[in-house]
Amino acid sequence: MSAGSIHERVHMKKNIVLIGFMGVGKGSTARKLAEMTGMYAVDCDDLIESLANMRIRKIFEVHGEEWFRKLERRTAKWLEDSVKETIISTGGGFYKVANLRKIGKIVYLHAEFDAIYERLTASDNAARKIEKRPLLKDIDKARRLHTERVPLYRRVADVEIDVMGSSQGEIAEQICRALMIKKKRADT
Ligand code: S3P
């Protein structure tokens, strides 16, 4: 086998499902992990937006949250049936789908609410990041949602990673270690 052949990459056989609160960095962690492992990454909210041909914010506005949750459940079924060896970043409420554990290994990315909110508001496109998340508009409600969800995320997770103070690279490294995934060779 030649050096750098795709067959030398040791992938995770199962999918890796990243769960956690809005703005914790599931999408960027998924992409870092993809770069590190040679696996592909997909994002549930992107899949839903393409399915509905509508932005998440618009889906909430026009059809309401329950309709969005239905699309999450439909997407979860499709992921279970059709996607393998992939890193899947999810929306903050996706952890509720009944078949979550059948989709893959579940990694919960944890951060305290204030840290998440500070990071979001300090970013260049803060207004857009908040605007696109209907459940983040009311900060008190969002804080309550975070408090309510943390134990629920923990209940479904196989692995928990505290992301506070770590770079995307460090977080991705920790996930590789926890799930015993070998990183791809530098030249592949
Ligand atoms: C939601 C989180 C959002 C998106 C939707 C609902 C939630 O995704 O799915 O606005 O219920 O927490 P992010 O976690 O990527 O922001």
Residues whose N, C-alpha, C, O or C-beta is under 5 A from the ligand:
A	BS01	S3P	G20 F21 M22 G23 D45 I56 T90 G91 G92 G93 K132 R133 P134
